[in-house]
Amino acid sequence: MPPARKRPRTYDPAKTRAAVLAQFGNVRAAVRTLTPEQLALPTRLGDWTVRELVAHLGMTLRAVARLVDLPEPAKRDGTLLDWPSAIAAEAPEIAGHARELAERHPDPDAYLAATQERFTADLAAHPGSRLLATGAGALSLDDYLVTRTVELVVHTDDLNDAVPGLDVPLDRRALAACTRLLADALAAKAPGGSTEVRIPPYAVVQCVAGPRHTRGTPPNVVETDPLTWTRLASGRLAWRDAVQDAKVSASGERADLEPYLPLLG
């Protein structure tokens, strides 16, 4: 008999909203300190500058405004786990829009302030059950906000990487939601129960086809920290490099996750 299907993970809407606002606040505080020279620095995101990366961080919340302005879908037909793979199709449009926003808003702090004001107004005006027509199908506003934690965590890390000495903190609630969604996305992409992936203190998932482990120490175990996991899942860090540098512990013949990474796009 096949194993029972696990229930989808649920997220506390109040905690998710607080996490998104807290992480965006961390970004805003850091951006206020950036000089014109720092805003012109390159990033690890192709030909994006820091200024364009900041514009994209604003787009993380502006996407909510864009979606609530569209007609509400008649019914939900997407899931959170559809989102990681769906964003690849939007990448070219996202890149172009980030450059356009960076040019149109020369004052990054004012741009982010206006973005947060509109976002806060949208949260007050719409219930969490309001459906949004996203690239991953129709999702509720509450679920879409979970995807915002991924965007904010991944791109805050990009910002820290681009600007020497910058250390924008990661809100624990945002990092937790990001870690859990990406862990569940792995389990969906590589279904099975032969490998246990541990990302303490936020997530443990079973994945990869093969003999299912039922008790005792699993024969195939992968363990890493949340930020390393986020970098692996987003393609910022290669699996082999992470293992070689001991950022990942992987034991067992089915503990190689390289075929399933990255998860975003």
C-alpha positions as a LaTeX table, in Angstrom:
\begin{tabular}{lrrr}
\hline
Residue & $x$ (\AA) & $y$ (\AA) & $z$ (\AA) \\
\hline
Met1 & 0.00 & 0.00 & 0.00 \\
Pro2 & 1.44 & 3.44 & $-0.89$ \\
Pro3 & 2.16 & 5.79 & 2.01 \\
Ala4 & $-0.56$ & 8.23 & 2.96 \\
Arg5 & $-0.25$ & 11.63 & 1.34 \\
Lys6 & 1.01 & 14.23 & 3.76 \\
Arg7 & $-1.05$ & 17.30 & 4.37 \\
Pro8 & 0.38 & 20.49 & 2.87 \\
Arg9 & 2.28 & 22.62 & 5.37 \\
Thr10 & 0.35 & 25.57 & 6.74 \\
Tyr11 & 1.71 & 28.96 & 7.71 \\
Asp12 & 0.42 & 31.38 & 10.32 \\
Pro13 & $-0.79$ & 34.40 & 8.28 \\
Ala14 & $-0.06$ & 36.90 & 11.06 \\
Lys15 & 3.50 & 35.63 & 11.45 \\
Thr16 & 4.04 & 35.66 & 7.70 \\
Arg17 & 2.88 & 39.27 & 7.39 \\
Ala18 & 5.05 & 40.30 & 10.32 \\
Ala19 & 8.03 & 38.47 & 8.80 \\
Val20 & 7.65 & 40.17 & 5.41 \\
Leu21 & 7.37 & 43.62 & 6.97 \\
Ala22 & 10.28 & 43.00 & 9.34 \\
Gln23 & 12.61 & 41.80 & 6.59 \\
Phe24 & 11.62 & 44.63 & 4.29 \\
Gly25 & 12.32 & 47.00 & 7.19 \\
Asn26 & 15.79 & 45.50 & 7.56 \\
Val27 & 16.41 & 46.12 & 3.87 \\
Arg28 & 15.16 & 49.70 & 4.07 \\
Ala29 & 17.43 & 50.48 & 7.02 \\
Ala30 & 20.45 & 49.13 & 5.13 \\
Val31 & 19.64 & 50.90 & 1.87 \\
Arg32 & 19.57 & 54.26 & 3.67 \\
Thr33 & 23.27 & 53.79 & 4.43 \\
Leu34 & 24.37 & 53.05 & 0.86 \\
Thr35 & 26.45 & 55.60 & $-1.00$ \\
Pro36 & 26.11 & 56.30 & $-4.74$ \\
Glu37 & 29.34 & 54.34 & $-5.24$ \\
Gln38 & 27.91 & 51.34 & $-3.40$ \\
Leu39 & 24.67 & 51.50 & $-5.36$ \\
Ala40 & 26.73 & 51.29 & $-8.56$ \\
Leu41 & 28.56 & 48.11 & $-7.46$ \\
Pro42 & 28.02 & 44.90 & $-9.46$ \\
Thr43 & 26.12 & 41.94 & $-8.02$ \\
Arg44 & 26.23 & 38.19 & $-8.57$ \\
Leu45 & 23.00 & 38.53 & $-10.57$ \\
Gly46 & 24.39 & 38.88 & $-14.06$ \\
Asp47 & 24.66 & 42.53 & $-15.06$ \\
Trp48 & 22.49 & 43.93 & $-12.24$ \\
Thr49 & 23.95 & 46.66 & $-10.10$ \\
Val50 & 23.13 & 47.10 & $-6.42$ \\
Arg51 & 20.71 & 49.87 & $-7.42$ \\
Glu52 & 18.81 & 47.46 & $-9.66$ \\
Leu53 & 18.88 & 44.80 & $-6.95$ \\
Val54 & 17.32 & 47.30 & $-4.55$ \\
Ala55 & 14.66 & 48.06 & $-7.15$ \\
His56 & 13.92 & 44.35 & $-7.37$ \\
Leu57 & 13.65 & 44.08 & $-3.59$ \\
Gly58 & 10.96 & 46.73 & $-3.83$ \\
Met59 & 9.26 & 44.67 & $-6.55$ \\
Thr60 & 8.91 & 41.87 & $-4.00$ \\
Leu61 & 6.16 & 43.89 & $-2.34$ \\
Arg62 & 5.02 & 45.82 & $-5.42$ \\
Ala63 & 4.00 & 42.49 & $-6.93$ \\
Val64 & 1.20 & 42.33 & $-4.37$ \\
Ala65 & $-0.13$ & 45.72 & $-5.50$ \\
Arg66 & $-0.01$ & 44.62 & $-9.14$ \\
Leu67 & $-1.88$ & 41.41 & $-8.43$ \\
Val68 & $-4.63$ & 42.87 & $-6.25$ \\
Asp69 & $-5.33$ & 45.39 & $-9.01$ \\
Leu70 & $-6.15$ & 42.50 & $-11.38$ \\
Pro71 & $-9.55$ & 40.79 & $-11.44$ \\
Glu72 & $-9.83$ & 38.09 & $-8.80$ \\
Pro73 & $-9.74$ & 34.54 & $-10.22$ \\
Ala74 & $-12.92$ & 32.53 & $-9.90$ \\
Lys75 & $-11.24$ & 29.66 & $-8.07$ \\
Arg76 & $-7.92$ & 28.57 & $-6.69$ \\
Asp77 & $-5.96$ & 26.39 & $-9.09$ \\
Gly78 & $-2.37$ & 26.71 & $-7.86$ \\
Thr79 & $-0.37$ & 25.65 & $-4.82$ \\
Leu80 & 2.59 & 27.12 & $-2.99$ \\
Leu81 & 4.76 & 24.29 & $-4.30$ \\
Asp82 & 4.01 & 25.36 & $-7.89$ \\
Trp83 & 5.63 & 28.72 & $-7.30$ \\
Pro84 & 9.40 & 27.93 & $-7.19$ \\
Ser85 & 9.48 & 26.42 & $-10.69$ \\
Ala86 & 7.00 & 28.93 & $-12.13$ \\
Ile87 & 9.10 & 32.04 & $-11.52$ \\
Ala88 & 11.67 & 31.08 & $-14.19$ \\
Ala89 & 9.27 & 32.07 & $-16.96$ \\
Glu90 & 8.98 & 35.55 & $-15.46$ \\
Ala91 & 12.74 & 36.16 & $-15.14$ \\
Pro92 & 13.29 & 38.24 & $-18.32$ \\
Glu93 & 10.32 & 40.48 & $-17.58$ \\
Ile94 & 11.41 & 40.87 & $-13.95$ \\
Ala95 & 14.94 & 41.90 & $-14.96$ \\
Gly96 & 13.71 & 44.52 & $-17.39$ \\
His97 & 11.24 & 45.94 & $-14.91$ \\
Ala98 & 13.93 & 46.19 & $-12.21$ \\
Arg99 & 16.12 & 48.28 & $-14.50$ \\
Glu100 & 13.21 & 50.51 & $-15.46$ \\
Leu101 & 12.28 & 51.08 & $-11.81$ \\
Ala102 & 15.88 & 51.85 & $-10.87$ \\
Glu103 & 16.03 & 54.52 & $-13.56$ \\
Arg104 & 12.63 & 55.96 & $-12.69$ \\
His105 & 13.30 & 56.17 & $-8.95$ \\
Pro106 & 16.71 & 57.74 & $-8.32$ \\
Asp107 & 16.04 & 57.94 & $-4.56$ \\
Pro108 & 16.00 & 54.31 & $-3.37$ \\
Asp109 & 14.83 & 55.17 & 0.15 \\
Ala110 & 11.83 & 57.13 & $-1.09$ \\
Tyr111 & 11.01 & 54.32 & $-3.53$ \\
Leu112 & 11.07 & 51.69 & $-0.78$ \\
Ala113 & 9.06 & 53.90 & 1.57 \\
Ala114 & 6.30 & 54.38 & $-1.02$ \\
Thr115 & 6.37 & 50.65 & $-1.75$ \\
Gln116 & 5.89 & 49.75 & 1.90 \\
Glu117 & 3.08 & 52.29 & 2.29 \\
Arg118 & 1.15 & 50.77 & $-0.62$ \\
Phe119 & 1.82 & 47.23 & 0.61 \\
Thr120 & 0.53 & 48.04 & 4.09 \\
Ala121 & $-2.59$ & 49.59 & 2.58 \\
Asp122 & $-3.19$ & 46.49 & 0.45 \\
Leu123 & $-2.92$ & 44.21 & 3.48 \\
Ala124 & $-5.49$ & 46.33 & 5.30 \\
Ala125 & $-7.85$ & 46.39 & 2.32 \\
His126 & $-7.88$ & 42.71 & 1.34 \\
Pro127 & $-8.54$ & 39.52 & 3.32 \\
Gly128 & $-5.93$ & 36.78 & 3.31 \\
Ser129 & $-8.32$ & 34.58 & 1.34 \\
Arg130 & $-8.36$ & 37.00 & $-1.60$ \\
Leu131 & $-7.20$ & 35.08 & $-4.70$ \\
Leu132 & $-4.36$ & 36.43 & $-6.84$ \\
Ala133 & $-3.62$ & 35.46 & $-10.45$ \\
Thr134 & 0.07 & 34.55 & $-10.05$ \\
Gly135 & 2.40 & 32.79 & $-12.45$ \\
Ala136 & 1.88 & 29.66 & $-10.34$ \\
Gly137 & $-1.89$ & 29.82 & $-10.74$ \\
Ala138 & $-4.48$ & 31.36 & $-8.47$ \\
Leu139 & $-3.12$ & 31.57 & $-4.92$ \\
Ser140 & $-4.54$ & 33.20 & $-1.84$ \\
Leu141 & $-2.96$ & 36.42 & $-0.63$ \\
Asp142 & $-1.85$ & 34.62 & 2.55 \\
Asp143 & $-0.04$ & 31.95 & 0.54 \\
Tyr144 & 1.49 & 34.46 & $-1.85$ \\
Leu145 & 2.99 & 36.31 & 1.11 \\
Val146 & 4.93 & 33.15 & 1.99 \\
Thr147 & 6.64 & 33.40 & $-1.40$ \\
Arg148 & 7.62 & 36.97 & $-0.50$ \\
Thr149 & 9.73 & 35.64 & 2.37 \\
Val150 & 11.73 & 33.60 & $-0.14$ \\
Glu151 & 12.30 & 36.59 & $-2.40$ \\
Leu152 & 13.30 & 38.81 & 0.50 \\
Val153 & 15.67 & 36.31 & 2.10 \\
Val154 & 17.36 & 35.32 & $-1.17$ \\
His155 & 17.84 & 38.91 & $-2.33$ \\
Thr156 & 18.88 & 40.23 & 1.06 \\
Asp157 & 21.67 & 37.67 & 0.88 \\
Asp158 & 22.49 & 38.92 & $-2.63$ \\
Leu159 & 22.71 & 42.45 & $-1.23$ \\
Asn160 & 25.05 & 41.39 & 1.58 \\
Asp161 & 27.24 & 39.59 & $-0.95$ \\
Ala162 & 27.45 & 42.64 & $-3.23$ \\
Val163 & 28.36 & 45.32 & $-0.70$ \\
Pro164 & 31.53 & 44.68 & 1.35 \\
Gly165 & 30.90 & 45.10 & 5.06 \\
Leu166 & 27.12 & 45.19 & 4.73 \\
Asp167 & 25.35 & 42.81 & 7.08 \\
Val168 & 21.60 & 43.13 & 6.64 \\
Pro169 & 20.03 & 40.85 & 9.27 \\
Leu170 & 17.60 & 38.11 & 8.33 \\
Asp171 & 14.38 & 38.02 & 10.31 \\
Arg172 & 14.05 & 34.57 & 11.88 \\
Arg173 & 10.39 & 34.24 & 10.89 \\
Ala174 & 11.18 & 35.12 & 7.28 \\
Leu175 & 14.13 & 32.71 & 7.18 \\
Ala176 & 11.96 & 29.96 & 8.71 \\
Ala177 & 9.18 & 30.36 & 6.14 \\
Cys178 & 11.68 & 30.56 & 3.29 \\
Thr179 & 13.49 & 27.43 & 4.49 \\
Arg180 & 10.27 & 25.42 & 4.88 \\
Leu181 & 8.83 & 26.34 & 1.51 \\
Leu182 & 12.06 & 25.46 & $-0.31$ \\
Ala183 & 12.42 & 22.20 & 1.65 \\
Asp184 & 8.87 & 21.21 & 0.72 \\
Ala185 & 9.60 & 22.15 & $-2.90$ \\
Leu186 & 12.49 & 19.69 & $-2.87$ \\
Ala187 & 10.24 & 16.94 & $-1.50$ \\
Ala188 & 7.74 & 17.68 & $-4.28$ \\
Lys189 & 10.41 & 17.67 & $-6.99$ \\
Ala190 & 12.08 & 14.48 & $-5.73$ \\
Pro191 & 9.22 & 12.52 & $-4.14$ \\
Gly192 & 10.10 & 9.53 & $-2.02$ \\
Gly193 & 11.17 & 8.52 & 1.45 \\
Ser194 & 14.71 & 7.20 & 1.15 \\
Thr195 & 16.53 & 10.40 & 2.14 \\
Glu196 & 16.02 & 12.67 & 5.11 \\
Val197 & 16.96 & 16.31 & 4.64 \\
Arg198 & 17.47 & 18.21 & 7.88 \\
Ile199 & 17.68 & 22.00 & 8.01 \\
Pro200 & 17.63 & 22.76 & 11.73 \\
Pro201 & 15.91 & 24.38 & 13.42 \\
Tyr202 & 13.23 & 24.92 & 10.76 \\
Ala203 & 12.61 & 21.90 & 8.55 \\
Val204 & 12.96 & 18.15 & 8.05 \\
Val205 & 11.64 & 16.47 & 4.89 \\
Gln206 & 11.74 & 13.02 & 3.34 \\
Cys207 & 12.52 & 12.81 & $-0.37$ \\
Val208 & 14.14 & 10.83 & $-3.21$ \\
Ala209 & 12.73 & 7.56 & $-4.52$ \\
Gly210 & 14.01 & 4.34 & $-2.96$ \\
Pro211 & 13.50 & 2.18 & 0.11 \\
Arg212 & 11.44 & 4.10 & 2.65 \\
His213 & 12.99 & 4.58 & 6.07 \\
Thr214 & 10.64 & 3.81 & 8.98 \\
Arg215 & 12.64 & 3.72 & 12.21 \\
Gly216 & 16.10 & 4.30 & 13.68 \\
Thr217 & 18.82 & 6.30 & 11.97 \\
Pro218 & 18.00 & 6.96 & 8.29 \\
Pro219 & 20.50 & 5.40 & 5.85 \\
Asn220 & 20.61 & 8.59 & 3.75 \\
Val221 & 20.87 & 11.91 & 5.55 \\
Val222 & 21.57 & 15.44 & 4.37 \\
Glu223 & 21.99 & 18.25 & 6.89 \\
Thr224 & 22.78 & 21.92 & 6.46 \\
Asp225 & 21.93 & 25.32 & 7.88 \\
Pro226 & 19.04 & 27.50 & 6.63 \\
Leu227 & 21.13 & 30.09 & 4.79 \\
Thr228 & 23.24 & 27.46 & 3.01 \\
Trp229 & 20.03 & 25.66 & 2.05 \\
Thr230 & 18.58 & 28.88 & 0.64 \\
Arg231 & 21.72 & 29.42 & $-1.43$ \\
Leu232 & 21.61 & 25.86 & $-2.75$ \\
Ala233 & 17.91 & 26.04 & $-3.59$ \\
Ser234 & 18.28 & 29.40 & $-5.34$ \\
Gly235 & 21.38 & 28.44 & $-7.34$ \\
Arg236 & 23.72 & 30.79 & $-5.50$ \\
Leu237 & 25.81 & 27.87 & $-4.27$ \\
Ala238 & 26.70 & 24.67 & $-6.12$ \\
Trp239 & 26.05 & 21.37 & $-4.36$ \\
Arg240 & 29.58 & 20.06 & $-4.91$ \\
Asp241 & 31.12 & 23.24 & $-3.51$ \\
Ala242 & 28.88 & 23.11 & $-0.45$ \\
Val243 & 29.84 & 19.49 & 0.27 \\
Gln244 & 33.53 & 20.13 & $-0.37$ \\
Asp245 & 33.54 & 23.12 & 1.97 \\
Ala246 & 31.68 & 21.15 & 4.66 \\
Lys247 & 28.68 & 23.44 & 4.50 \\
Val248 & 26.58 & 20.34 & 3.87 \\
Ser249 & 26.82 & 16.95 & 5.55 \\
Ala250 & 25.65 & 14.18 & 3.20 \\
Ser251 & 25.82 & 10.47 & 4.02 \\
Gly252 & 24.38 & 7.50 & 2.14 \\
Glu253 & 24.17 & 6.46 & $-1.51$ \\
Arg254 & 21.00 & 8.51 & $-2.07$ \\
Ala255 & 22.21 & 11.64 & $-0.30$ \\
Asp256 & 23.36 & 13.42 & $-3.47$ \\
Leu257 & 20.86 & 16.23 & $-4.12$ \\
Glu258 & 22.74 & 17.73 & $-7.07$ \\
Pro259 & 20.28 & 16.35 & $-9.68$ \\
Tyr260 & 17.40 & 18.23 & $-8.04$ \\
Leu261 & 19.02 & 21.63 & $-7.48$ \\
Pro262 & 18.45 & 24.50 & $-7.89$ \\
Leu263 & 14.75 & 24.69 & $-7.15$ \\
Leu264 & 14.01 & 28.28 & $-8.18$ \\
Gly265 & 13.56 & 28.33 & $-11.93$ \\
\hline
\end{tabular}
